[in-house]
Amino acid sequence: MEFTDSQTERYSRHIILQDVGVEGQIKISEGKVLIVGAGGLGAPVALYLAAAGVGTIGIIDGDVVDLTNLQRQVIHFTPDVNKAKVLSAKEKIAQLNPEVKVIAYQELLSTYNIFDIIKEYDIVVDGTDNFPTKFLINDACVLAQKPFSHGGILRFEGQTFTYTPGNACYRCVFDSPPPPNVVPTCSQAGVLGSIAGMLGTIQATEVLKFLVNKGELLTNRILTFNALSMDFRTIRFGKNTNCPICGEHPSITGLQTYELPACDLKH
């Protein structure tokens, strides 16, 4: 593909980067990324990927904008309250970069639709805030050999890692979801709004690195941070041979359904 003068100007700061250049920007423009959740993490991820010129961005979320969301979900504005999050996000992306194709899925991700949806994309971004969906994303991506970026935030802390086929997955570290209500959600424990932006931009960066095939992804490493102390740590971990889904003798060969706590149905 060839860029127009307007596109060359828009993406000039990428094009002059030695490790991106025209070839890298073409890869970005041809990239297809699915964002699960148009909330605290999905909002900055969507904005930065759209600004970077990712060709196709899918966004799946069955929720509507709530006033409490506006403290951290920066893609939604006050007039968007009660509007479907995916439609609100699609509108903002169109204003930011009308060249980006946005596919909005106004529904919840489930065992029934996940394979059909993720097969259309190069990489998946986990921007959810509940364990059942995180394990669903992990299991489907492992089974389908689809890369994904995991992200989680709570109070003043965040964590993220990137999965690519052949490397350690979410279950290699976290074998199964914790019992309901053992770990509080953001709606129960709170979260500093800017934490979502800190982690979301890291996830967006991982996606762009993946698309241009440059740098070292956060595979087999969990990046964690505590904003109160501004302490960032990288924890290395290996592929677990006893992992129930990607280990040597997997016990999970299909998708499992876990109960979604009522407090997580609205976030």
C-alpha positions in Angstrom: 0.0 0.0 0.0 1.0 3.6 -0.5 0.3 6.4 1.9 -1.3 9.7 0.8 0.4 12.9 1.7 -2.1 13.4 4.5 -1.3 9.9 5.9 2.4 10.5 5.6 2.0 13.7 7.6 -0.3 12.1 10.2 2.1 9.2 10.9 5.3 11.1 10.3 6.6 10.5 13.9 6.3 6.8 13.3 7.7 6.9 9.9 10.9 8.6 11.0 11.4 6.0 13.8 14.2 3.7 12.8 12.4 0.6 14.1 9.1 1.5 12.5 9.4 3.5 9.3 7.1 3.1 6.3 7.2 -0.7 6.5 6.2 -0.7 10.1 3.4 1.8 9.6 2.1 -0.3 6.8 2.0 -3.3 9.2 0.1 -1.1 11.7 -2.3 0.0 9.1 -3.0 -3.5 8.1 -3.3 -4.7 11.7 -6.5 -6.0 13.2 -6.9 -5.8 17.0 -9.8 -6.9 19.2 -10.3 -5.0 22.5 -12.4 -6.8 25.1 -14.0 -4.2 27.3 -14.5 -0.5 26.5 -13.8 0.5 30.1 -10.8 1.7 32.1 -8.2 -0.3 30.1 -10.0 -0.5 26.8 -10.4 3.2 26.6 -6.8 4.3 26.4 -5.9 1.2 24.4 -8.5 2.1 21.8 -7.5 5.7 21.6 -3.8 5.1 21.2 -4.2 2.3 18.7 -6.6 4.5 16.7 -4.1 7.4 16.9 -1.4 5.0 15.7 -3.4 4.1 12.7 -4.3 0.4 13.4 -6.4 -0.5 10.4 -9.2 -2.4 12.1 -10.2 -2.2 15.8 -12.9 -4.5 17.1 -14.5 -3.5 20.5 -16.8 -5.8 22.4 -18.7 -4.7 25.5 -22.3 -5.2 26.5 -22.5 -2.4 29.0 -23.6 1.2 28.8 -21.8 4.3 30.1 -22.4 5.0 33.8 -21.5 8.3 35.5 -19.0 6.4 37.7 -17.1 5.3 34.6 -16.0 8.8 33.7 -13.4 9.0 36.4 -11.1 6.7 34.4 -12.8 5.6 31.1 -11.5 8.5 29.1 -13.0 7.6 25.8 -16.5 8.3 27.2 -17.8 11.9 27.9 -20.6 13.2 30.2 -23.2 13.3 27.3 -22.5 9.6 26.7 -24.0 8.5 30.0 -26.5 5.6 29.3 -25.1 5.2 25.8 -23.7 1.8 24.8 -20.0 1.9 25.5 -19.0 0.4 22.1 -21.0 3.1 20.3 -19.5 5.8 22.4 -16.0 4.5 21.7 -16.7 4.1 18.0 -17.8 7.8 17.8 -14.6 9.0 19.5 -12.3 6.9 17.3 -14.1 8.3 14.2 -13.3 11.8 15.4 -9.7 11.0 16.3 -8.9 9.0 13.1 -11.7 8.5 10.6 -9.4 6.1 8.6 -9.7 3.4 11.3 -12.4 0.8 10.7 -14.2 0.1 14.0 -16.3 -3.0 14.5 -18.6 -2.7 17.5 -19.9 -5.8 19.3 -22.6 -4.7 21.7 -22.7 -8.0 23.6 -20.8 -9.9 26.3 -18.0 -12.2 25.3 -19.0 -15.8 26.0 -18.2 -19.4 25.2 -20.7 -19.2 22.4 -19.2 -16.3 20.4 -15.5 -16.0 21.4 -14.0 -18.3 18.7 -16.0 -16.7 15.9 -15.0 -13.2 17.0 -11.3 -13.6 17.8 -10.5 -15.5 14.5 -10.8 -12.3 12.6 -8.0 -10.5 14.6 -4.3 -10.6 14.8 -4.2 -10.0 18.6 -6.6 -9.7 21.5 -6.5 -7.1 24.3 -8.0 -8.2 27.6 -9.4 -5.0 29.1 -11.8 -6.7 31.4 -12.2 -6.5 35.2 -13.4 -10.0 36.2 -11.8 -13.3 36.4 -14.3 -15.5 34.5 -13.8 -13.4 31.4 -10.0 -13.3 31.8 -9.9 -17.1 31.9 -12.3 -17.3 29.0 -10.0 -15.1 26.9 -6.9 -17.0 27.9 -8.4 -20.4 27.2 -9.9 -19.4 23.8 -6.7 -17.7 22.7 -4.5 -20.7 23.8 -6.8 -23.2 22.0 -6.9 -21.0 18.9 -3.2 -20.0 19.1 -4.1 -16.4 19.2 -1.8 -13.8 20.9 -3.3 -11.6 23.6 -2.4 -8.9 26.1 -3.5 -9.4 29.7 -4.2 -6.4 31.9 -5.5 -5.9 35.4 -5.8 -3.0 37.8 -7.0 -2.5 41.4 -6.7 0.4 43.8 -3.2 1.8 43.0 -1.7 -1.3 41.3 -1.6 -2.8 37.8 -0.2 -5.9 36.1 0.2 -7.0 32.5 1.8 -9.6 30.4 1.6 -10.7 26.7 0.8 -14.2 25.5 2.0 -15.6 22.2 1.6 -19.3 21.2 4.3 -21.5 22.7 4.9 -19.2 25.7 3.4 -19.2 29.2 -0.3 -18.4 29.4 -2.5 -17.0 32.2 -3.2 -20.4 33.7 0.6 -21.1 33.9 0.6 -18.6 36.8 -3.1 -18.5 37.9 -4.4 -22.1 37.7 -8.1 -21.2 38.1 -10.4 -18.3 39.1 -10.5 -17.5 42.8 -13.8 -18.2 44.6 -16.5 -15.4 44.1 -16.0 -12.3 46.3 -12.5 -13.4 47.5 -10.8 -10.7 45.4 -12.6 -7.4 45.3 -13.4 -5.6 42.0 -12.8 -2.0 41.2 -16.4 -1.3 42.1 -15.8 -2.7 45.5 -12.3 -1.6 46.4 -11.9 1.4 44.1 -9.1 2.3 41.7 -7.1 5.5 41.0 -8.4 6.7 37.7 -5.0 7.4 36.1 -3.9 3.8 36.8 -6.1 2.7 33.9 -4.2 5.0 31.6 -0.8 3.9 32.8 -1.6 0.2 32.2 -3.7 0.7 29.1 -0.9 2.6 27.3 1.5 -0.2 28.2 -0.9 -2.7 26.6 -1.3 -0.5 23.5 2.5 -0.4 23.2 2.7 -4.1 23.4 0.2 -4.4 20.6 2.1 -2.0 18.4 5.4 -3.8 19.1 3.7 -7.0 18.1 2.3 -5.6 14.9 5.7 -4.2 13.7 7.6 -7.2 15.1 10.1 -5.1 17.0 11.4 -5.2 20.6 10.9 -7.7 23.3 7.3 -8.5 24.3 6.2 -9.2 27.8 6.1 -12.9 27.2 7.0 -15.1 30.2 7.2 -11.9 32.2 4.6 -10.1 34.3 5.1 -6.3 34.6 3.6 -5.0 37.9 3.6 -1.5 39.4 2.4 0.3 42.5 1.6 3.9 41.8 1.9 5.0 45.4 5.6 4.1 45.5 6.1 4.3 41.7 7.7 0.9 42.0 7.8 -1.1 38.7 8.8 -4.8 38.8 9.2 -7.5 36.1 8.6 -11.0 37.4 9.9 -13.7 35.1 8.0 -17.0 34.9 8.3 -20.1 32.7 5.8 -22.2 30.8 4.3 -24.6 33.4 4.5 -28.2 32.3 1.5 -28.9 34.5 -0.6 -26.1 33.2 -4.1 -27.5 32.7 -4.5 -26.0 29.2 -1.0 -25.6 27.6 1.0 -28.1 29.7 2.3 -31.5 28.6 -0.9 -33.3 29.6 -3.7 -30.7 29.4 -7.0 -31.4 31.2 -8.8 -28.5 29.6 -9.5 -29.1 26.0 -12.6 -26.9 25.6 -14.0 -23.7 27.0 -15.3 -23.6 30.6 -18.0 -21.4 32.0 -17.5 -19.7 35.3 -20.1 -17.8 37.2 -19.9 -14.0 36.8 -20.5 -12.3 40.1 -23.5 -9.9 40.1 -21.3 -7.0 41.0 -19.2 -7.5 37.8 -22.2 -7.4 35.5 -22.1 -3.6 35.7 -18.7 -1.9 35.8 
